[in-house]
Amino acid sequence: MTRVPNPPNPSNLRLGVLTLLALALLLAWDATGGDLALARLAGTPMGFPWRENAFLVHVMHEGAKDLSWLFVIALFAGIRWPLGILRRLPVRARAQLAFTVLLSVLAVSLLKHASHTSCPWDLKEFGGVASHVSHWAWKVYDGGAGGCFPAGHASAAFAYAGGYFVLRRVSPRAAVLWLCASLAAGLALGLSQQLRGAHYMSHTLWTAWICWVAGFAIDLVVAPRASRLAATEPAAVLHAGP
């Protein structure tokens, strides 16, 4: 018997179009040169006055990062001992949620490791030594420390965006709330780092897009397999002997 492939999920097609639209908007933002204009709002020739601000450093940076890792640990623990809405998810979906967050963080970290882009506070314009170079000029060194693109700190929140794809199977409303919370927290973390001179706006926006795409890609791979396994389980039960 010829096997008929599963038809594309209409919702995934719509999300794919929106993802490409977001990509186009990000590229347009990069082309405007708006990063430097926003950096100049917070920076001065002597540096960034908010760089060592206690709230931004200890709460929005260190505290938020520690809290994010606690949530990651809780998600992995929830695979075995689920609480709240996690109870409505099968084990495979709970595992997908936990690993999506972790893999999204790793994706951003790997890109940062390969990047030669330095942070705003490294620029000569703000008292540093680097020159402004596009983060897409991979083989061009700007004279600074590099490793600043994309925004690793914002990924502490944006990495959770991929949970939308898991939660939408059991509660579309919860999935949207989860996504909105992730995006809002990520933007807050990104803006706090921008005030300190640690990142440009594009770094934060690209981190959000990368984490979203990572979650989307994982779901495209995992969801069809999970559906096939779920479909075969009832048949297996019916044919099981006493």
Secondary structure as the mmCIF struct_conf table of DSSP 4:
data_model
#
loop_
_struct_conf.conf_type_id
_struct_conf.id
_struct_conf.beg_label_comp_id
_struct_conf.beg_label_asym_id
_struct_conf.beg_label_seq_id
_struct_conf.end_label_comp_id
_struct_conf.end_label_asym_id
_struct_conf.end_label_seq_id
HELX_LH_PP_P HELX_LH_PP_P1 THR A 2 ASN A 9
HELX_RH_AL_P HELX_RH_AL_P1 PRO A 10 THR A 32
TURN_TY1_P TURN_TY1_P1 GLY A 33 GLY A 33
HELX_RH_AL_P HELX_RH_AL_P2 GLY A 34 ALA A 42
STRN STRN1 THR A 44 THR A 44
TURN_TY1_P TURN_TY1_P2 PRO A 45 MET A 46
STRN STRN2 GLY A 47 GLY A 47
TURN_TY1_P TURN_TY1_P3 PRO A 49 GLU A 52
HELX_RH_AL_P HELX_RH_AL_P3 ALA A 54 ALA A 54
HELX_RH_PI_P HELX_RH_PI_P1 PHE A 55 GLY A 63
HELX_RH_AL_P HELX_RH_AL_P4 ALA A 64 ARG A 80
BEND BEND1 TRP A 81 TRP A 81
HELX_RH_3T_P HELX_RH_3T_P1 GLY A 84 ARG A 88
BEND BEND2 LEU A 89 LEU A 89
HELX_RH_AL_P HELX_RH_AL_P5 VAL A 91 ALA A 114
HELX_LH_PP_P HELX_LH_PP_P2 THR A 117 CYS A 119
HELX_RH_3T_P HELX_RH_3T_P2 PRO A 120 ASP A 122
STRN STRN3 LEU A 123 LEU A 123
HELX_RH_3T_P HELX_RH_3T_P3 LYS A 124 PHE A 126
TURN_TY1_P TURN_TY1_P4 GLY A 127 GLY A 127
BEND BEND3 GLY A 128 VAL A 129
STRN STRN4 ALA A 130 ALA A 130
TURN_TY1_P TURN_TY1_P5 HIS A 135 TRP A 136
TURN_TY1_P TURN_TY1_P6 TRP A 138 LYS A 139
BEND BEND4 GLY A 143 GLY A 144
BEND BEND5 PRO A 150 PRO A 150
TURN_TY1_P TURN_TY1_P7 GLY A 152 ALA A 154
HELX_RH_AL_P HELX_RH_AL_P6 SER A 155 PHE A 158
HELX_RH_3T_P HELX_RH_3T_P4 ALA A 159 GLY A 162
HELX_RH_AL_P HELX_RH_AL_P7 GLY A 163 LEU A 167
TURN_TY1_P TURN_TY1_P8 ARG A 168 VAL A 170
HELX_RH_AL_P HELX_RH_AL_P8 PRO A 172 ARG A 196
TURN_TY1_P TURN_TY1_P9 GLY A 197 GLY A 197
BEND BEND6 ALA A 198 ALA A 198
HELX_RH_AL_P HELX_RH_AL_P9 MET A 201 HIS A 239
#
